[in-house]
Amino acid sequence: MANKHGDRIRFSVLLAEDYAQLLIEEANSLNQKPSSFIRDLVYEHVQYKVALESTAHTILKELERN
């Protein structure tokens, strides 16, 4: 479920207890709140995926030209 919250969208995520505990411990080890840690992970994943798609698109265009 996603709800608009100002200029952001809030997601509710349910995690298995063991995974949630690992996530909390990792966030704590980095002196981050779990929600900030999750947000950073999501942003990194999206940026990585966009970079891959952009690179793939560029390579396909280059191959089409040759």
MODELLER restraints for C-alpha pairs under 7 A, 6 or more apart:
rsr = mdl.restraints
at = mdl.atoms
rsr.add(forms.Gaussian(group=physical.xy_distance, feature=features.Distance(at['CA:1:A'], at['CA:11:A']), mean=5.86, stdev=0.5))
rsr.add(forms.Gaussian(group=physical.xy_distance, feature=features.Distance(at['CA:1:A'], at['CA:12:A']), mean=5.92, stdev=0.5))
rsr.add(forms.Gaussian(group=physical.xy_distance, feature=features.Distance(at['CA:2:A'], at['CA:9:A']), mean=6.20, stdev=0.5))
rsr.add(forms.Gaussian(group=physical.xy_distance, feature=features.Distance(at['CA:2:A'], at['CA:10:A']), mean=5.36, stdev=0.5))
rsr.add(forms.Gaussian(group=physical.xy_distance, feature=features.Distance(at['CA:2:A'], at['CA:11:A']), mean=4.57, stdev=0.5))
rsr.add(forms.Gaussian(group=physical.xy_distance, feature=features.Distance(at['CA:2:A'], at['CA:12:A']), mean=6.79, stdev=0.5))
rsr.add(forms.Gaussian(group=physical.xy_distance, feature=features.Distance(at['CA:3:A'], at['CA:9:A']), mean=5.44, stdev=0.5))
rsr.add(forms.Gaussian(group=physical.xy_distance, feature=features.Distance(at['CA:3:A'], at['CA:10:A']), mean=5.08, stdev=0.5))
rsr.add(forms.Gaussian(group=physical.xy_distance, feature=features.Distance(at['CA:3:A'], at['CA:11:A']), mean=6.69, stdev=0.5))
rsr.add(forms.Gaussian(group=physical.xy_distance, feature=features.Distance(at['CA:4:A'], at['CA:10:A']), mean=6.14, stdev=0.5))
rsr.add(forms.Gaussian(group=physical.xy_distance, feature=features.Distance(at['CA:23:A'], at['CA:34:A']), mean=6.92, stdev=0.5))
rsr.add(forms.Gaussian(group=physical.xy_distance, feature=features.Distance(at['CA:24:A'], at['CA:34:A']), mean=5.56, stdev=0.5))
rsr.add(forms.Gaussian(group=physical.xy_distance, feature=features.Distance(at['CA:27:A'], at['CA:33:A']), mean=6.03, stdev=0.5))
rsr.add(forms.Gaussian(group=physical.xy_distance, feature=features.Distance(at['CA:27:A'], at['CA:34:A']), mean=5.32, stdev=0.5))
rsr.add(forms.Gaussian(group=physical.xy_distance, feature=features.Distance(at['CA:27:A'], at['CA:37:A']), mean=5.74, stdev=0.5))
